[in-house]
Every structure is written in C-alpha cells, then in structure tokens.
Amino acid sequence: MRRLLVVLLLLAGSTAAASPDPLKGYARDTWRSLVAMTSPATGLVADNISGDLSVPSTYTSPTNIGGYMWSAVVARSLGIISPREATARISRTLDTLGGLRHHDTSGMYYNWYDPRTGAVVLTWPEDGSTVTPFLSSVDNGWLAAGLRVVAGAEPSLRATAYRILASMNFGFFFNPAATTPIGTRGLIRGGFWDTQPPGCSVPSLPQGVWFTCNHYDITVTEPRIATYLGIGAGQIPATAYFDTMRTLPDSCDYAWQEMQPQGFTTTHLGRSVYEGSYRYRGITFVPSWGGDMFEALMPDLFVPEEKWGPNSWGRNHPATVAAQIEHGLSDARYGYWGFSPASNPFGGYAAYGVDAMGMDTDGYPSDVQGGKYDAGFGTCRPPGPDAVYGDGVITPHATFLALPYAKKAAVKNLANIKNNLHAYGPGGFYDAVATRSGTLAERYLSLDQAMIMGALGNALADDVLRRAFVTPQFERAVRPLLAQETFNVPAGQKLPQLAGGRP
C-alpha cells in the first residue's frame, strides 16, 4: 500500500512537472518582447516590434511607457526578473521621463517620443509627414496608472514616481460646460495641442492651448481611467462620473445608434442618469462605443470595478465577456473569441470588436470583411439583413482581459489560438490572427503586451496591479460612486458562456 502511494505521488509530481501553468509561460514570453522593445539607454519602450523581436519602432507614447513600468512590476512579482532588475529598469525609465519635454502648466506628456533619444516626434518616421505635438487625456491616464503602480509597488522609487504624478493635473482636460445628448454637463476632452493644429480645434487663449473638438461622453470606454484619476486626486468633480452616458437616449433622434436601448432614469449626486442597456443573443449589458474588450475592461486592471460596484460593473463585466464568447463561438462561429483594436493581419492597424455590442452603428467589426449587425430601432428604424461574417480577427490580449470573469474559457481559447492557429512566437502571442485564412499579424504592440502582463499579474499574483494602484485616498473618492449605482443589467443573469465550453 505504501509503495503504491509513493508511486502515485511520483506520478502526480511528474505530471505537474510536465504540465506547468501555461499562464506563467505566456508571461515569460510576453515579457521577453517588452525587453526587446526597450532602449537600454533611455528605458523607453518602443510602440511595436517585429515578430522575430529584431526591429523595434522609432516612436513611443505615454501609454507605452506606463505599460512597460507596470509590466516590470508584474515580471518581478512573478519571479521572471529579480527585484533588483525591476528596480533598475523602472528607475532608468523614471530618470528619462523626468527629463522629457512636456507641457509645464498641466504636467502632461506629448503623444509621441523617440524611444532612442526621448525627443518629441515632429516627423512621422513611417511616412515623413509633419506631426503637430498632441497631448492626450487617455494616454496620460495610462502613464499615470503606471506611475501609481510603481509608487505602490516599489518603495525605493515611490518619491520619484509621485513627484511626476504630482505635476499631472487631469482637471486641465475637464470642460464643465460640455453637455451630452441626455443633458448632463461636465466632460473630459480628448486632449490639446500647445501649437495651433490643422483641422478642428477649440482655442483657449488663457491657457495657451488648442483643445480637441471632441469630448469623451460614454461610460464604458477606456478614457474613464482619466476621470477616475482626476476624481481621485480632487482635480475633477465627482459628478463627472455620472455625466457620461450609459447609452444614448431611447429616442428616434438617436435611432442611428446600434440598437434601441432599454432602461430607466434615476439620479446620482443631483445628476439625471439614464441607465440604458443593450441585449444581444439573450445577454443584457451596457455597451461600449465600439463593442471591444479594451474599452470595457482595461480600466478594470487597476480599479477593482466589479468589487466596488457589484450592481454595476460587477454585473456588466461578466456579461461583456459572455457576449464576446457568444459572438465568436455561436454567432459568427469562428471557433475562437476575443475582439479588440489591434494590428490588422493584412497590414496596419484596425479597430476590431463585436458590432452588436457597440453604440456606434458603424461599429467595430469582428472580421476583415466588416460583417454588419443591424437590429433596427423599434419603429424608428427597421432591422437590416442578417449579418454575414467572414475572416474573423482574434486579438489575444482581449482574451487575457477576460481572465477574472471566465478563466477556464480564456485558458482554453488561448491554447486553441496557440496550437491551432499557430499565433505564437518568441515574444508570446502575435498581435492578431485571421481565423479562416490563418493570416497572422506577426508583430507585437507594447500596449497590447502590457495589457497581457497586467492581466496575468492580477491573475497570478493576487491582483498586484490593483493593490499597488489603489490608495486609501483614491478609494474614498471613487469607491462610493461605483457602489451607489445599479446598471440596467439583471442580477444573476445566466451566462453559461463563462463556463468554458460552447453554450
């Protein structure tokens, strides 16, 4: 009996050794791509690199810089690099960041730098066109997120990270006079230029800048990270959280949106909020603009939205993931799922998503052909013909973002993408793959790799990004806002898609 027990234990041990956690392996390979993209001289990561990790781009953004820093924290937490190496790498980046040209009044950083030198990009390296330096609210939001993670996870670098953070004023982007179609007032601008740009802009002589003509007025979009940061720092009023739209109004004036929303109107902090939602193939959710995973779930890497808002985000995030799975496996029948903006396998960059899940009626398609979903809008707009889907484009980072809500399904999907579509190289998953033609986007984008690292860090290291990002002050300012809201998404709706198999 004892001998049998020993044999069984040995067999169990050998099986475990032969079957390591695939997620840890993905993290090691993904980190390899980020190392290859990073200039040792400046500590700045390139925007992208070729699939063989040999040719990095000669431009980068604040988002990429923030993503590299939080990825280094994850790599340290997972034992991929030593604490000493993580500190050295992040310190090099912070030293360079502290000396980069930026907008002094707001403390914000320009959208494009040369990672080799830190110079602001004035001529686009890919085509020689002139670049008017721009400062983006959402890109600076992701840079600030990376700085907050460093401050929370690396005590020796906390003062340096906070020194840069302290100069960043997200209130500079806030326009209290901006209104939405539902009548709420107070929105984040897309960004600004400090020299007059071509095209549409709004000059502000007192501030010496030209603001974008657009504002971010949708709730389920990635710019909410900038709103969270501004509210958390006391730079933006808390009402801004409720001034964005859950959906556009249920009115024929807005019948151009993807489908007719269903919902109710309530009040939060004196603001009237239309709690609208969509329904796709039996799943109710609050939509993003384009129907992609990035808009819906990237802020959730840092802010524990589903825990702080159990009746809002706690219902919506699982529903969003379930609807993406439903689309990929049962509606479009690609055999795979996970749709988000990424490299186009046939060249360039494209915005992929699930058209039915986005408010934009010309929303992000899930395939190269642009399969169109049109549910109509009650009596205001009849439905269109049934959608026809072609060469579906899967973006692996979207699956990693789904890990907290459908781990079994995500692990299975990733294994299938790797083994069946061969969308895996020396730096982990290639950025995108067209499922029916098998065409690969054989390159790595640092933003998408950083999302993968962030999702893996939270999954394997006890929410490491969230624990580092959230401070007591931030929680006091933001958590009550999420906690008081109930989205028009049913509690306990059945989502068999999350279980891992075909529904």
C-alpha positions, 0 to 999 in steps of 0.5 A: 500500500505504501509503495503504491502511494509513493508511486502515485505521488511520483506520478502526480509530481511528474505530471505537474512537472510536465504540465506547468501553468501555461499562464506563467509561460505566456508571461515569460514570453510576453515579457521577453518582447517588452525587453526587446522593445526597450532602449537600454539607454533611455528605458523607453519602450518602443510602440511595436516590434517585429515578430522575430523581436529584431526591429523595434519602432522609432516612436513611443507614447505615454501609454507605452511607457506606463505599460512597460513600468507596470509590466516590470512590476508584474515580471518581478512579482512573478519571479521572471526578473529579480527585484533588483532588475525591476528596480533598475529598469523602472528607475532608468525609465523614471530618470528619462521621463523626468527629463522629457519635454512636456507641457509645464502648466498641466504636467502632461506628456506629448503623444509621441517620443523617440524611444532612442533619444526621448525627443518629441516626434515632429516627423512621422518616421513611417511616412515623413509627414509633419506631426503637430505635438498632441497631448492626450487625456487617455494616454496620460491616464495610462502613464499615470496608472503606471506611475501609481503602480510603481509608487505602490509597488516599489518603495525605493522609487515611490518619491520619484514616481509621485513627484511626476504624478504630482505635476499631472493635473487631469482637471486641465482636460475637464470642460464643465460646460460640455453637455451630452445628448441626455443633458448632463454637463461636465466632460473630459476632452480628448486632449490639446495641442500647445501649437495651433493644429490643422483641422478642428480645434477649440482655442483657449487663449488663457491657457495657451492651448488648442483643445480637441473638438471632441469630448469623451461622453460614454461610460464604458470606454477606456478614457474613464481611467482619466476621470477616475484619476482626476476624481481621485486626486480632487482635480475633477468633480465627482459628478463627472462620473455620472455625466457620461452616458450609459447609452444614448437616449431611447429616442428616434433622434438617436435611432442611428445608434446600434440598437434601441436601448432599454432602461430607466432614469434615476439620479446620482449626486443631483445628476439625471442618469439614464441607465440604458442597456443593450441585449444581444443573443439573450445577454443584457449589458451596457455597451461600449462605443465600439463593442471591444474588450479594451474599452470595457475592461482595461480600466478594470486592471487597476480599479477593482470595478466589479468589487466596488460596484457589484450592481454595476460593473460587477454585473456588466463585466461578466456579461461583456465577456459572455457576449464576446464568447457568444459572438465568436463561438455561436454567432459568427462561429469562428471557433475562437473569441476575443475582439479588440483594436489591434494590428490588422493581419493584412497590414496596419492597424484596425479597430476590431470588436463585436458590432452588436455590442457597440453604440456606434452603428458603424461599429467595430467589426469582428472580421476583415470583411466588416460583417454588419449587425443591424437590429433596427430601432423599434419603429424608428428604424427597421432591422437590416439583413442578417449579418454575414461574417467572414475572416474573423480577427482574434486579438489575444490580449482581449482574451487575457482581459477576460481572465477574472470573469471566465478563466477556464474559457480564456485558458482554453481559447488561448491554447486553441489560438496557440496550437491551432492557429499557430499565433505564437512566437518568441515574444508570446502571442502575435498581435492578431490572427485571421481565423479562416485564412490563418493570416497572422499579424506577426508583430507585437504592440507594447500596449497590447503586451502590457495589457497581457502582463497586467492581466496575468499579474492580477491573475497570478499574483493576487491582483498586484496591479490593483493593490499597488494602484489603489490608495486609501485616498483614491478609494474614498473618492471613487469607491462610493460612486461605483457602489451607489449605482445599479446598471440596467443589467439583471442580477444573476443573469445566466451566462453559461458562456463563462463556463468554458465550453460552447453554450 
